[in-house]
Amino acid sequence: MSTSAKAFRFDENTLWLELQDGRTVGVPLAWFPRLLNATPQQRDAGQISASGQGLHWEELDEDISVAGVLAGRGDMTSRHPAAA
């Protein structure tokens, strides 16, 4: 059985995920620069997918998987060197 998100919230430095299995997991906003640099209103506009497996912020073009958070993965877009 996969773990899914039930809710999310933010404090000044952390994204908190409340999971269906009862756990609450916090990850640093620094892992996700788009969220770190977003306004509180932009952060609050995120949505949990119907399956609960991901979170999406349309305006910020940000997608986060619950599995990725649990595996300790942050934003992967800047980790690949540019093609020469």
N, C-alpha and C positions, 0 to 999 in steps of 0.2 A: 504494500500500500504506500502510495506517495504522500508526502506531506504537502498540505496546501495552506495558503494564507487565508485568514479570517478578517484581519484588519491591519492597518498600518498607521503609524503616527511618527512625528518628528519631535526632537528637542533641538537645541542649538547645534549639537555636533553629531547626532545619531539618528539613523532610520531604525525604527522599532517595528518588527513584524510579529503580530500575534497569529500563531499557527492553530489549525484545527485540532491538533493533538494536545493543546493546552500550553505549549511552550511559548515564551516570548523571547525573540532573538534580536539583539541590537548590533548594528554594524555602523562603522564610522561613515559619515557623509563624505569624507575625503575619498572613499572608494568610488564615489559616483560624482564626478565634477559637475555634471549638469544639474544634479540636485543640490549640491553644495552651493552653487552660484545662483540658484533659483530663488524667487521670492517665496515667502510663506504661502501666498495664494496659489502660485504655480505648483508648489509641492502638494498642497491639499487637493489639487485637481486630478491627482492620480487615480487610477481605477485598478481594481483587482479583476483578473480575467475570470470568465465564467467557471473555469475549472479550478481556479484558485492557485494555479501553478506559476502565475506571473503577475507582474505589476506593470502598468503602462501610463506614461505621461505624454499625451498627444502633443501639447504645445512645446515640450522640451525634447521630443523625439527620443525618449528614454524608455527602455524596456529592461526589466530586471526579473530573472527567474528565481523562484524560491529555492530550487535545487542549487543554483549558483551561489546564492547567499549562504546556504548551509555548507557548501563545499569551500567557502572562504574566497570566492571569486568576486572581485569588484568589476569596474568598467574595463572591458577588454579591448575597446576600440583603439586606445593609444599604445597598446603593447606590441603592435606589429610594425616593423620598420616599413617606411614608405618604399614602394617599388622604384628602382632606379631606371 
